[in-house]
Amino acid sequence: MSGADWLERWRQGRIGFHRQAPHPALEGFWDRLGVRAGAKVLVPLCGKSQDMHWLVEHGNPVLGIELSPLAIEQFIAEEPCLAGKRRAALRYRQSGFECTRLGRVELWCGDFFHFQVEQAAELAAFYDRAALIALPPATRQRYAHHLGQLLLPGTRGLLVTLTHDDPDRGPPFSVTHAEVETLMAPNFELVLCDVATAADGLAESVWQLTRRGPARSRDEHP
């Protein structure tokens, strides 16, 4: 799926992948990562995911990256009211991205592959529920490599993948366990936390990933 196809999906409202509530994998497995309170979490291809609210409520600010401006505007419009009022969104530009800050959520509108190491210096964890499985095979390799280059050794994250019986259908695309290992093992240590199979044969897998290499503090980042 090209970027243009993704933008068209949002224009047409074909976003069946969106969940109205936080994902059970996030609720069930995030704490085992041991991410410290206050650590900023990267959410690539974030859409308007409610998972970002969950992360903030559990003590972790979020930096979400999303290509579709419609997704970001819908996230803002659907922000829960506080005392009958919505929080004002702060808008700014950063290194070619159109950025919006809403409370402890930063949303960067642009191409994930244009997000650079220098911009990722504050990130201490990541969460991918709908990024890898949104990408066609040729782009998944590029995504895995880019994610690995952005993150410091020791950085931990949660990855959710799906498998189904039609590898050409998507998004979400079917990504097998073997492919996850091929894509991620060069840069990450992987632990398969859970596999749940639905009646329709679709299986959802939850992975814990740790960036390979000796852990370093943010102060040691070049």
N, C-alpha and C positions, 0 to 999 in steps of 0.2 A: 504494500500500500504506500503510495507516494504521499508527500505532504499535502498536495492539492486534494487528493482523495480524502485525507483526514479532515481537512477544513470543510470539504463538502458534506461529510457525514455530520458535522456539527451544525452546518447550515440547515440540513434537512431534518435534524433531530434524531438521526439514527444512532443513538447512543445506548443501545441495550446493555452494554457492558457496565454502565454506571449503576452504582448501588446507592440506595437512599439511606443506608446505615453503614457504620463502620464494618469492615470485613472481619469475620470471625478469626481468621488467621492472625490478624493484627492484635486482636484482643487476647488470643490464646497464647501467642508465642513471642510478642515483643519484649516482654520483661526478661526473658531468658538471655537476651543479648547483653544485658547489663549496661545499657546506655545511661550515662549520668544525667541527672536533672539539669536542664538548661542547655544541653548539647543540641546543636542545630542539625536537623535531619533533611537530607536531600530526597525529594520525591520527583523522579523524572517522569515526564509525560503524565502529569498529575490530573489533567482534566479538571473537574470540579469535585473531586473526591471528598467524601465525608471523613475519610481516614485522616485528612489533615487536621480537622477539628479534634479528632480523637487524640492525635499526637500532642497537640497544643494543650489539651485538657490534662494530659498525663505528664506535662512538664517539659516538652520538647518543642521549641520553635521550629518552623518548617520553611524550607526554601523549595518551592515547587516550580518546575519548568514545564511549560505547555505551549504548543504551537498555535492553538486556536484562541484568538481573542474572545470569541463567543463563550468558550468554556470559562474563561476568567471572569467575564462580565456576569455570567450566570452564578458563579460561585459568590461573587460580591452581592448580587441581588438576593440570593438565598441565605445570606448571612443571618443567623438568629438575632433578633432584636434584644437589646439590653435596656431594660427599663422603658420599653416601648419605643426605643430609638435605635437606628442602625449606626454603627461606627463609620466615620468618614474614612475613605480610602486615600492613602497617600500615593501619588503618581510621580514617577521619575524615570529617567533613562540611565542604563548602566551597560556600557560596552556593547552597544547594539541591541540590547533587549529593552522592551517596554515593560517597566516594573510597577507592581502595585503592592503596597504594604497594607494589610488589614489586620490590626492587632499584631499577633506574633506569627502571622503567615505572610511570607513574601512570595509573590507570584511573578515569575519572569516569563514574559511572552516572547517566544522565539524558538529557534532551532536548537535542540539539546546538543547537537554536535558542534555548535558554536560556543558552548559554555566551556570555559578554559580553566586550567589548573589554578591560576591566580584568583579566579572568582570562587573557587571551591575551598579556599584556605580555612574557612570557618566551619566546614562541614565535619561532623563527628560520627555520622551514621547515615544509612539510606534505607529506603523502603520502596520496593518495586512490586506493586500488585497488578499493574496493567501496562507496563512499558515493554518488557521483552516480548510478551505474548501479543502485543499490538503490531509488531514489526514482522515483515516478510523475511524469509531465510537469509537473503543476501545482506540485509541490513542488521540482522541480529549479531553477526560477527563484529561488525563495526561498533555496534552499541556496547557489546561486552568489553571490547578493547578500550573504548573511550571511558566507560565507567571505571575500569581498572586504573586508567591513567589519572583520573581526577582525584582519587582517594588515597589518603596516606596509609602506609602499612599499619595493620592493626584495626582499621576501621571495620565495623560490623554492620550488617544489614540483613533485612528479611526480603526474600524473593518468593513470589507466588506464581506458579506456572500451571498450565492446563494441558491435558492430552485428550484428544478425541479421535474418531476414526476417519477423519477427512483432513489430511495435511494441507490441502489447498484452500480450506474454508477458514475465513477469518476477516478481520479480527473478531474475537481473540483466536490466534493461531495455535495449533497443537505444537507443543515443544516437549519432546521426549526427555526422559532422564538422561539418556546417553548424550543428547545434544546439549543439555544444561552443563554436563560435566565437560564436554568438549569446549564449549564456549567460555565457561567460567573458571575451570581448574587452573589455567595458566596464571591467573592473577589472584584467585581466591581459594581458600580452604572451604569446602562445602560439607554441610551436615544436612541430611534429609530428615526433617522433623516430623512430617506427617503426610499421608496420602489418603484422600477421601474420594470414594467413587460413588457417583450418583446413579440412579436407575437408568438413565439414558446412556450410560457408558462413559460419560465425561468424568475424568479424574482430575482432581486438583491437588497439587503438591506444594508443600511449604518447605523452603530451604533457609538455613542460616548460613550466611557467607561472612568470611573474615578475610580482609585484604592481606595477602601474603607479605612477608618481610618483617623485620624487627619493628615493633611498635615505637612510634616517636610522638612527641608532644607537638601541638600546633606551633609552639615557639621555634621548633627546629625546622619548620617548613621553609624551603629556600625562597 
